[in-house]
Amino acid sequence: MAKFKAKIEFETENPKVAKAIALSVTPDNLTAPKGLKVKTVAVGKKVVSIVECKKSFETFLSTVDDLIVGLQVARKSLKVI
């Protein structure tokens, strides 16, 4: 089966915000099933996520979509605080 890979990267206001956003999606990353790898880290002011999928393209797209939604929710939540 094909291997799909995506890199999602965006810049935040400062390194503290980047770290908080990256940490907020980490629990989801730890429970990924076999054949699916998701890693999110803070690099300075940037949040960088890598998705690697050896499953179907639909699984890959669904995972990327879920990750983007989680990152958006975390960012919006931090703006409210």
Number of C-alpha atoms within 10 A of each C-alpha: 8 9 13 16 15 14 13 13 14 12 15 16 9 11 16 13 21 23 19 16 26 24 17 17 21 14 10 14 17 11 11 12 10 9 11 19 17 22 16 23 19 22 14 14 16 20 23 17 21 15 20 18 22 16 16 14 14 9 14 20 15 12 19 21 12 13 20 15 12 17 20 13 15 18 18 12 11 12 9 6 5
